[in-house]
Amino acid sequence: MRKRNLRGLVMTRREFIRKLIKGSSAILVGTLWLVKKASPRRFVRALRVKKYPGHLKSLKDIWKEAKWSG
C-alpha cells in the first residue's frame, strides 16, 4: 500500500522495479532498432547471363527511311 509523505505519494519497491524494467526494455528496444537501421546493408551480385535470351536480328539499313518515321 502506498504511504504519503510531505511531497506526495511514495513509490513502493515493486513499482520501482516495474518502472525500471519498463524503462530499460524501452531503451534496449530503441537501441536494437537503431543498430539494425544503421547497420550496413549486404548486397547481392546479379548473376551474369551466359548468352542473350532470344533471337538476334541483324540491323536493317539505317539510311533508308522507315514507313512510319516522321
NORZIDA-V526578 format. One record per residue. RES is the residue in one small letter. PHI is phi in whole degrees, 0 to 359 (NA if undefined). Layout:
[[RES,PHI] [RES,PHI]]
//
This chain:
[[m,NA] [r,282] [k,248] [r,260] [n,233] [l,292] [r,268] [g,135] [l,275] [v,260] [m,276] [t,282] [r,297] [r,296] [e,296] [f,297] [i,295] [r,299] [k,295] [l,295] [i,294] [k,298] [g,294] [s,291] [s,291] [a,295] [i,295] [l,295] [v,297] [g,297] [t,294] [l,297] [w,296] [l,294] [v,296] [k,295] [k,290] [a,269] [s,290] [p,294] [r,280] [r,279] [f,239] [v,243] [r,282] [a,284] [l,288] [r,277] [v,281] [k,291] [k,219] [y,293] [p,277] [g,148] [h,270] [l,254] [k,251] [s,288] [l,290] [k,276] [d,294] [i,280] [w,274] [k,274] [e,288] [a,280] [k,296] [w,257] [s,286] [g,299]]
//
